[in-house]
Amino acid sequence: MNYLRIIVPIAATLALSVSGCYATVHTPTPAAGVSVGSEYDFEPQYYGDYVVYYDDGGLPYYYVNGSVRYIPRSDSRFNVYVNTYRRHGVEYRRWHNRVRNAHIERREHWER
């Protein structure tokens, strides 16, 4: 019976330390228009042919003749733009700091 006093606590300790859980690693897929890890860290998205920017609250906008125009919430891709900012805000801000003064409006003017 003395061996049970030794074996039972050891077995209980082993049973508690061995977990039935496992981890699966999922690599997130960047949203369309986002090129994470490139030299520029972020490839802008477009609203038609207009480069999409984000305000401090993460709302998407674009420039037309130097004027800011917000993408309407009713637009079918509004949530795609917002989610892109939520996922890649750090990369966006880094990119935006480099192009901030250019106010790039249209796709053909975006040159890496």
C-alpha positions in Angstrom: 0.0 0.0 0.0 2.9 2.4 0.5 3.6 2.4 -3.2 0.1 3.8 -3.8 1.0 6.8 -1.6 3.8 7.5 -4.0 2.4 6.6 -7.3 -1.0 8.3 -7.0 0.4 11.8 -6.4 3.0 11.3 -9.2 0.2 10.2 -11.6 -2.0 13.1 -10.6 0.8 15.6 -11.2 1.6 14.1 -14.6 -2.1 14.1 -15.5 -2.5 17.7 -14.6 0.7 18.8 -16.4 -0.1 17.0 -19.7 -2.7 19.1 -21.5 -5.0 17.9 -24.2 -4.8 21.3 -25.9 -2.8 22.2 -29.0 -2.1 25.3 -30.9 -2.5 26.0 -34.6 -0.7 28.9 -36.2 -2.7 30.8 -38.8 -0.8 33.3 -40.9 -3.2 36.2 -41.7 -3.8 37.0 -45.3 -3.4 40.7 -46.2 -6.5 42.5 -47.5 -6.6 43.2 -51.2 -4.4 46.1 -52.1 -2.1 45.7 -49.0 1.4 44.5 -49.5 2.8 43.8 -46.1 6.5 43.3 -45.8 7.4 45.0 -49.0 9.9 47.9 -49.2 7.0 50.3 -48.8 5.1 48.3 -46.1 1.7 49.3 -47.5 0.1 49.3 -50.9 -2.8 51.8 -50.9 -6.3 50.8 -51.7 -8.4 52.6 -54.2 -11.9 54.1 -54.4 -12.4 53.9 -58.2 -9.1 55.4 -59.3 -8.6 57.5 -56.2 -6.1 56.6 -53.5 -7.8 55.9 -50.2 -6.5 57.6 -47.1 -7.7 57.3 -43.5 -8.4 60.0 -40.8 -7.3 59.6 -37.2 -10.5 57.6 -36.5 -9.9 55.2 -39.3 -12.5 56.5 -41.6 -11.6 56.3 -45.3 -11.4 59.3 -47.6 -9.8 60.4 -50.9 -8.8 63.6 -52.6 -10.6 65.2 -55.6 -8.8 68.3 -56.9 -7.2 68.8 -53.5 -10.5 68.5 -51.5 -11.1 65.7 -49.0 -14.1 63.5 -49.8 -15.2 60.8 -47.4 -16.2 57.4 -48.7 -19.9 57.0 -47.9 -20.9 54.4 -45.3 -23.4 53.2 -47.8 -20.7 52.2 -50.2 -20.5 48.4 -50.6 -16.8 48.3 -49.8 -16.9 50.7 -46.9 -16.3 47.9 -44.3 -13.5 46.5 -46.4 -11.7 49.9 -46.2 -12.3 50.2 -42.5 -11.2 46.7 -41.8 -8.0 47.2 -43.8 -7.1 50.2 -41.6 -7.9 48.2 -38.5 -5.6 45.3 -39.6 -2.8 47.4 -41.2 -3.0 50.7 -39.4 0.6 50.7 -38.4 1.8 50.0 -41.9 -0.6 52.6 -43.3 0.6 55.3 -40.9 4.2 54.5 -41.9 3.3 54.7 -45.6 1.3 57.9 -45.0 4.1 59.6 -43.2 6.2 59.1 -46.4 3.6 60.4 -48.8 1.8 62.9 -46.6 2.6 66.0 -48.4 2.1 64.6 -51.9 -1.7 64.2 -51.6 -1.6 61.6 -54.3 -5.1 61.6 -55.8 -5.3 59.0 -58.6 -3.9 55.6 -59.3 -1.7 56.7 -62.2 0.1 59.2 -59.9 1.1 56.6 -57.3 4.6 55.7 -58.1 6.7 53.6 -55.7 
